[in-house]
Amino acid sequence: MRRLVFAAFAATIALAPAAFAREATPEPQVLENLRKIKLPPGFSISLYAAGLPEARQLARGDKGVLFVGSFDAGSVYAVTERGGKRSVRTILTGLNMPTGIAFRDGALYVAAVNRILLYEDAEDRLDDMPAPKIVYDDLPSSRHHGWKYLTFDREGRLIFGVGAPCNVCDPPRGTAEVRRLDLKSGKAETVARGVRNTVGGDIDQRSGRFWFTENARDWMGDDMPADKLNMIDREGANYGFPFCHQGDTPDPKFSAGRTCGEFVPPVSLLGAHVAPLGMKFYTGAQFPEGYRNSIFIAEHGSWNRSVFSGGRIVRVIASADGKLEKEEVFASGFLQGARSYIGRPADILQDKDGALLVADDYAGAIYRIAYTK
């Protein structure tokens, strides 16, 4: 019943994600749902952890703790393993949409809409987390596209998006952009503009460039415009919002006097309303060699399309200079029928053994996808 109510409610509101916290799906039901997930031959999916309401970005600590952000649940979780058994605990509560997390040099970084927090010695203080230090707070307080995703670059700088506070509008200065924060100086710079909302990105180890997913606007019909996969080749460039969508479609209201040729085109069009969130380059050795440097993208799935789209994991193959070679569905079945989800992928993390961990904020669970040959 709760899922039917959510679907009906979502069709009437102007925000794409769920606007209220949900309880996690019971573990027996999660296990049953996983039987419906389809993967390429040789791959398997299993339950890694359950009971994490609205699980979002994943980060692995140096000592093996898996940290998990959340959406409206306002919590950060820790998954630990001892004697072959995993346990989940809530280590932080009452935060403002702490979707984005990252771990570096013993410290946990948490993005909570208008500030980025630092928790030192996090893995050693799971039962008594230290008071946070504010590392950056020059951010808008709007919750509309205020949730974030954190990525460290090669130099240890944090990269994150600052979303437009609207579905479509002429966004205020300092929004609809991607910033890079130097933690040593505390100063941030804008590295991309015209980005409606990005909550997924990763560094391509082949080039050091930052790639990111972008959610396009609504209210242009079921099949327009497509969500995007982008790459930053030239810092400070503009990616089109709100003037041009999917690289080739002028906005019916805001495009006056602007042409799509002014803006950076996407690497790949992912489909309308698929809602791409977390993404990672695959650099491990567990999967077959052909998967190396592939991009795995968690598509959260649509909310206002007459027949839902997304709700899957896609694999994109592209060259280091941004030329698309192939896009294919890697994991499907989270969307059942026309408008029914059993799960909604929200983030991807490559684990130390080369398997993929997948956060599902709808079921409140983490999955493990492995290649079993």
C-alpha positions in Angstrom: 0.0 0.0 0.0 2.8 2.5 0.9 4.3 2.1 -2.6 0.9 2.7 -4.3 0.4 5.8 -2.2 3.9 7.1 -3.0 3.3 6.5 -6.8 0.1 8.5 -6.7 1.6 11.3 -4.6 4.7 11.6 -6.7 2.6 12.2 -9.9 1.3 15.4 -8.3 4.4 17.1 -7.0 7.2 19.1 -8.5 10.2 17.2 -7.0 11.6 14.1 -8.6 12.8 12.1 -5.5 10.6 10.7 -2.8 9.6 13.6 -0.5 9.3 11.5 2.7 11.2 8.8 4.5 10.2 5.2 4.0 11.0 2.2 6.1 13.3 -0.4 4.7 11.9 -3.4 2.9 12.0 -6.5 5.2 15.0 -8.7 4.5 13.0 -11.8 3.4 11.2 -9.6 0.8 14.5 -8.2 -0.4 15.9 -11.7 -0.9 12.8 -12.6 -2.9 13.0 -9.5 -5.0 16.6 -10.2 -5.9 15.5 -13.4 -7.8 13.9 -11.0 -10.3 17.1 -9.1 -11.2 18.6 -9.9 -14.5 22.4 -9.8 -15.2 24.7 -10.8 -18.0 25.9 -14.5 -17.9 28.4 -15.2 -15.2 27.3 -12.5 -12.9 25.3 -12.9 -9.6 23.6 -10.5 -7.2 23.3 -11.1 -3.5 22.2 -9.1 -0.4 25.1 -7.4 1.3 23.1 -5.5 4.0 19.5 -4.6 4.8 17.8 -2.2 7.1 19.3 1.1 5.8 16.3 3.4 5.1 16.9 5.5 2.0 20.5 4.4 1.5 22.4 6.7 -0.9 26.1 7.2 -1.5 28.6 4.6 -0.4 32.2 5.0 0.9 34.6 2.4 2.2 36.8 3.3 5.2 40.5 2.3 5.4 39.7 -0.3 8.0 36.9 -1.9 6.1 33.8 -0.1 7.4 31.2 0.7 4.8 29.6 4.1 5.3 26.2 4.9 3.8 24.5 8.2 3.4 20.7 8.7 3.2 18.1 11.0 1.7 15.2 12.3 3.9 16.0 9.7 6.6 18.7 12.2 7.7 21.0 9.4 8.9 24.4 8.0 8.1 24.9 4.3 8.6 28.0 2.0 9.1 28.1 -1.6 8.0 30.7 -3.6 9.8 31.7 -7.3 9.5 33.0 -9.6 12.2 33.3 -13.4 12.0 31.7 -13.4 8.6 28.6 -11.6 9.9 27.6 -8.1 8.9 25.8 -5.6 11.2 24.3 -2.2 10.5 24.3 0.6 12.9 23.1 4.2 12.6 26.0 6.5 13.5 24.6 9.9 12.7 21.0 11.3 12.8 19.1 14.5 12.4 21.2 15.7 9.4 19.7 17.6 6.4 19.6 15.2 3.5 23.1 13.7 4.0 23.1 11.9 0.7 26.8 12.5 -0.1 29.6 11.0 1.8 33.3 10.3 1.2 36.2 8.9 3.2 39.9 9.9 3.2 42.8 9.8 5.6 40.8 8.4 8.4 38.0 11.0 8.2 34.4 10.8 7.1 33.1 13.7 5.0 29.3 14.2 4.9 27.4 16.7 2.7 24.2 17.9 4.3 22.7 20.4 1.8 24.3 23.7 2.9 27.4 22.4 4.6 30.1 19.8 4.3 31.1 18.2 7.6 34.2 16.3 8.7 34.2 13.5 11.3 37.7 12.6 12.3 38.7 9.0 13.3 35.3 7.9 12.2 36.0 4.1 12.0 37.3 4.1 15.6 34.3 6.0 17.0 31.2 4.4 15.5 29.4 4.2 18.8 30.4 7.7 19.8 31.0 9.9 16.8 33.0 13.0 17.4 31.5 16.5 17.0 31.8 17.5 13.3 34.0 20.2 11.9 32.5 22.4 9.2 34.9 22.3 6.2 32.7 24.3 3.8 29.4 26.1 4.2 29.2 28.6 1.3 26.2 26.8 -0.1 22.5 27.5 -0.7 20.1 26.2 1.9 17.4 25.2 -0.5 16.5 21.5 -0.3 15.3 21.4 -3.9 18.2 19.8 -5.6 20.2 20.6 -2.5 21.4 17.0 -1.9 24.9 16.2 -3.0 27.4 13.6 -4.0 31.1 13.8 -3.0 34.1 12.7 -5.2 37.8 13.1 -4.4 40.1 13.9 -7.3 43.7 12.8 -7.6 44.9 15.9 -5.7 42.6 15.2 -2.7 40.1 18.0 -3.6 36.4 17.4 -3.2 34.1 17.8 -6.2 30.3 18.2 -5.9 27.3 19.7 -7.6 25.2 22.6 -6.5 21.8 21.9 -8.0 19.3 24.4 -9.5 16.6 25.2 -6.9 13.9 24.5 -9.3 12.7 22.0 -11.9 13.4 24.5 -14.7 14.2 28.2 -14.2 16.9 30.8 -14.8 18.9 29.6 -11.8 20.4 32.1 -9.3 24.1 32.7 -9.4 26.0 30.1 -7.5 23.7 27.2 -8.4 23.4 24.8 -11.4 27.1 24.2 -11.3 29.9 21.9 -10.2 32.4 23.0 -7.6 35.8 21.8 -6.6 36.9 22.4 -3.0 40.6 22.6 -1.9 40.4 21.3 1.7 43.7 22.9 2.6 42.7 26.4 1.8 38.9 26.0 2.2 38.5 27.7 -1.1 36.1 26.4 -3.9 36.1 27.1 -7.6 33.4 26.5 -10.2 34.6 23.9 -12.7 31.3 23.5 -14.7 28.2 25.6 -15.2 24.8 25.0 -16.7 24.3 21.7 -14.8 20.8 21.3 -13.6 21.4 18.6 -11.0 24.2 16.1 -10.6 24.4 13.5 -7.8 26.9 11.1 -9.3 30.5 11.5 -10.5 33.9 9.8 -10.7 37.4 10.4 -11.8 38.6 8.6 -14.9 42.0 7.1 -13.9 43.1 7.1 -17.5 43.0 10.9 -17.8 42.2 12.4 -14.4 39.1 14.0 -15.8 35.8 14.2 -13.8 32.7 12.6 -15.4 29.2 13.1 -14.0 25.6 12.2 -14.5 23.0 14.9 -14.9 19.2 14.8 -14.4 17.3 16.8 -17.0 14.2 18.9 -16.6 10.6 17.6 -16.5 7.3 18.7 -18.2 8.4 18.2 -21.8 6.7 14.9 -22.2 7.5 11.2 -21.7 10.4 11.1 -24.0 12.1 14.5 -23.7 14.6 15.5 -22.7 17.2 12.8 -22.1 19.3 12.6 -18.9 23.0 12.9 -19.6 26.5 11.6 -18.9 29.0 14.4 -19.1 32.8 14.9 -18.9 34.8 18.0 -17.9 37.4 18.6 -20.5 37.6 22.4 -20.1 37.1 23.8 -16.6 34.4 26.5 -16.3 32.5 25.4 -19.5 28.7 25.5 -19.7 26.6 22.4 -20.1 23.4 24.2 -21.2 20.9 24.4 -18.5 18.4 26.0 -18.7 18.9 27.1 -22.3 19.5 23.8 -24.1 18.7 20.2 -23.1 20.4 16.9 -24.2 22.8 18.9 -26.3 20.4 19.6 -29.2 17.0 20.7 -27.9 16.4 24.5 -27.1 14.2 25.1 -24.0 10.8 26.3 -25.1 10.9 29.2 -22.6 14.5 30.0 -21.7 16.4 29.5 -25.0 15.7 32.9 -26.5 18.9 34.3 -28.0 20.9 31.2 -27.2 21.9 28.2 -29.4 22.8 24.7 -28.4 26.1 25.0 -30.2 27.3 27.4 -27.4 27.3 24.6 -24.8 29.3 21.4 -24.1 27.4 18.4 -25.6 27.0 15.2 -23.5 29.1 12.1 -23.9 25.9 10.0 -23.8 22.2 10.4 -23.7 20.8 8.0 -21.1 17.1 8.3 -21.8 14.3 10.6 -20.6 13.5 10.6 -16.9 15.8 7.6 -16.1 17.3 9.7 -13.2 21.0 8.7 -13.3 22.5 9.0 -9.8 25.8 7.4 -8.6 28.4 6.2 -11.1 31.8 4.6 -11.0 34.5 3.6 -13.4 35.4 0.0 -13.1 39.1 -0.5 -12.5 39.0 -3.9 -10.8 40.2 -7.3 -11.9 37.3 -9.6 -10.9 35.1 -8.8 -13.9 36.2 -9.9 -17.4 38.9 -7.8 -19.0 36.4 -6.2 -21.4 34.7 -4.5 -18.4 37.8 -2.5 -17.4 37.2 1.3 -17.6 33.5 0.8 -18.2 31.2 3.2 -16.4 28.5 1.7 -14.3 25.6 4.1 -13.6 22.8 3.6 -11.1 19.5 4.8 -12.7 17.1 5.6 -10.0 14.1 5.6 -12.3 11.4 8.0 -13.4 8.5 9.3 -11.3 6.3 11.4 -13.7 6.5 9.3 -16.8 3.3 7.5 -17.9 5.3 4.3 -18.2 8.3 4.4 -15.9 11.8 4.2 -17.2 15.2 3.5 -15.6 15.3 1.5 -12.4 18.4 -0.3 -13.5 22.2 -0.3 -13.8 23.6 0.6 -17.2 27.2 0.2 -18.5 28.7 2.8 -20.7 31.9 2.3 -22.6 33.7 5.5 -23.8 37.2 6.5 -24.6 39.3 8.6 -22.3 38.7 11.7 -24.5 34.9 11.3 -24.2 33.9 9.4 -27.3 31.0 7.1 -26.7 31.5 3.5 -27.9 28.6 1.6 -26.4 25.8 1.7 -23.8 24.0 -1.3 -22.5 21.8 -2.5 -19.7 23.8 -4.3 -17.1 21.2 -5.0 -14.3 17.5 -4.8 -14.8 14.3 -6.0 -12.9 14.1 -3.3 -10.3 11.2 -1.9 -12.3 8.4 -4.4 -12.6 5.6 -3.7 -15.1 4.7 -0.2 -16.1 4.9 1.7 -12.8 6.0 -0.6 -10.0 9.4 -0.6 -8.3 10.9 -3.3 -6.1 14.1 -1.3 -5.9 15.7 1.9 -7.1 19.5 1.9 -7.6 21.1 5.0 -6.1 24.8 4.5 -6.0 27.6 2.1 -7.0 31.0 1.4 -5.3 33.7 -0.9 -6.5 34.8 -3.0 -3.5 38.3 -4.0 -2.8 37.8 -7.5 -4.3 36.5 -6.1 -7.6 32.8 -6.8 -6.9 30.3 -3.9 -7.2 28.2 -2.7 -4.2 24.9 -1.1 -5.1 22.9 1.1 -2.8 19.1 0.9 -3.2 17.3 3.7 -1.4 13.8 2.3 -2.1 14.4 -1.0 -0.4 16.9 0.4 2.1 19.5 -2.2 1.1 23.0 -2.8 -0.2 23.6 -5.5 -2.9 26.8 -7.2 -4.1 27.3 -8.0 -7.8 30.1 -10.4 -8.5 31.4 -12.3 -11.4 31.2 -16.0 -10.7 32.2 -17.5 -14.1 
